[in-house]
Amino acid sequence: MQKVYFFIGTKAQAIKCISLIESLSDIKSLSVKIVNSGQHIQITENIFNRIGNKVEYIYLNSNKDNISDYLVGIRWFLKLFFLIIISKKKKNTSKKDICFIHGDTASTLLGLLWSKKNGFHTIHLESGLTSNNILNPFPEEIIRNIVSRFSNILISFDKMSAIKLENKYNRKTIIEISENTILEELKHHNLSNTKDRDKVTVTLHRTENILSKNRMKDFIDLIETISKEYEVNWFCHEPTINSIKKFNLKLNKSINLKPLVNHDQFIKELIESKLVITDGGSIQEECFYLNKLTILWRKKTERPHALNSNIFLSDFKIKESMDFINNNISEDYIIKPLDSSPAKEIIDKLFKLNIIDK
């Protein structure tokens, strides 16, 4: 029986891969296994509760808490890196066994190493995204380039990325899918007849933002201005909370600091919000599909395909961001039908290439 591994570490990877994992686990000729790096262990386990015992779980790290501190993260990464290096190749493997890795995180890089160590056919999901600046975002841009270079099959979720991959890696197998797999999760929600409330959903977690006191201060100034007219709910990652404390930044009481919620609840928050402010790539894509008015708190994005007239790339400018909000917030935005199935497209194309057994 052909074995199919998914190397997962982060919340976004679990969310974006779960529909594909479920679909592949329904194919009787395949044995699907999730390899968990432990990066966001509590969150990913909660997400995978939906699958239950349909797949086998392999845990590479024994931690029970999410990795949320940078020094702890470095130790976690180095520990797994060397454990993979010195480990023996898995027994009873076949040349047809494959390993999916996703995105541009530390777990993506570890997944590439683990897959190569065991001699698996490596498939990189969400390949080809780039800001065209090797140091921004750091280290994500470097990781994505390394992983694309050494994977066997590159799967892109938009035409621009596919073209870039074909120009750079013309000898690799490159597959273009019509939409990002995150769309599959949005289809679980009732997107019709939703009405915006006078609330704003906020997140901030990227390294280049939360390690900069000036960017954090400007960000807080922006949402404090907005909070004078709207209910502002800031869903905070642990590293973000740590940065607020480290820089001794004061927040107006009108800003509601909230812990992270599960993905289903967060999508409900996005749907109900009049405005979203974020620096997250996955949230940018969700807001793109949901057609939400969005301020993207970044200078560049590696997802230009997920920009439209409702999403403003802020370049960290408060005045321009406020002008965009004031000029657009009274508009009514309609969510377009989400009809495609990226997971089915991936499976159909892998069947045709004889990468997975029928």
Secondary structure, 3 states (H helix, E strand, C coil): CEEEEEEECCHHHHHHHHHHHHHHHCCCCEEEEEEECCCCHHHHHHHHCCCHHHCEEEECCCCCCCCCCHHHHHHHHHHHHHHHHHCCCCCCCCCCCEEEEECCCHHHHHHHHHHHHCCCEEEEECCCCCCCCCCCCCCHHHHHHHHHHHCCEEEECCHHHHHHHHHHCCCCEEEECCCCCHHHHHCCCCCCCCCCEEEEEECCCCHHHHCCHHHHHHHHHHHHHHCCCCEEEEEECHHHHHHHHHCCCCCCCCEEEEECCCHHHHHHHHHHEEEEEECCHHHHHHHHHHCCCEEECCCCCCCHHHCCCCEEECCCCHHHHHHHHHHHCCCCCCCCCCCCCHHHHHHHHHHHCCCCCC
